[in-house]
């Protein structure tokens, strides 16, 4: 029973025990984060918008297993299309849409 007679404490052993403890705590925290119901990527269909309204805005769409990422170019009015009408806001907050007449060419 020689190990009971040793009174020397090895500082390296206590350091290894601390590292093991920290690894267990980190593992538990990772499991809690993954199982969090507020995690947006646990849902099947999710839209995540980063930096909304800024020039470097990004939008990530998860549809099942497929991830699609869109990045803003910073240009206003980019794309194709034509004017479809005018929208007016009334004093009480309601919005009214007035379509324009079609011009045949």
N, C-alpha and C positions, 0 to 999 in steps of 0.2 A: 504494500500500500504506500508506495513511494509518492504517488501524486497527492495524497492527503498531507504529506509532510512538507510539501513545497509551499513556502509563503510568498514566493516571488510572483508578482503580477506582471504579465507581459503586456506592455502598452499597445503592441501591434494587434493582439487579440481583441482588445476593447475597441480599437479602430475598425476592425473587420466586423465586429458586432454592430457598430453604429451604421456602417455602410449597408449591412443586411437589413437593418431596421428602416433606413431611408428607402431602400428598394421596395420593401413591402408597402410602405406608406404611398409611394409613387404609384405602385400597381393598383392600390385601392382607389386612389384619386382618379386614375384613368378609367377604371371600371365605372365609377360614379358618373364621370363626364359622358361616357358612351351611353349609359342607360338613362340619361337625363331626358325627360319627355319634352323639354323645350329645345332640344337639339334639332335644328331644322332638317338635317339630313337623315333623320330616322323616318320621315314621312315619305310616301311614294311620289307625290307631286309637290314641288316646292319652288318658289321664286325668291331669290336672295338679291337685294339691291345694295351695293356698296357705294358710298359717297353720293347719295341722291342729290340731284340738282347741280352738281359740280361738273367741271369739264372732264374729269377723269372718272366719271361714273361707270360702274361695271354692273352687269346683271347676269346672274347665274340661274339657269332653269334646270331643275331636275325632274325628268319625266320618266318614272320607273327606274331603270338602270342607266338611262342616257343623260349625260350632263352636257348642256349647251351654254357657252359663255359669250356674251355680247359686251363690247366695249364702246363707249361713246367716243366719237371722233372730235367732239367739241364744236362742230359746225352746226349752225341753226338752219332748219329748213332743208335738210339734206334728204334726197330721195325723189321718187317720181310720183306724180299724181296731179290732180287738178282741184281747183277750189270748188267745194260742194255747196257752200252757203255761208251764212253769217250767224253767229250766236250772240245774243244780248243777255246781260244780267239785269234783272229788275231790282228795284230798291229793297224788296223783301227777300232777295237772295235767290229767287227762282231764275232758271235759265230758259230762254226761248230760242229755238233754232228756226231760222228762216231759210229754206232752200232757195237756191238761185234757179232761174229759168234755164233750161237747156238750150244751148245755141247749136243748131245743126249746121254742119259745114259740108 
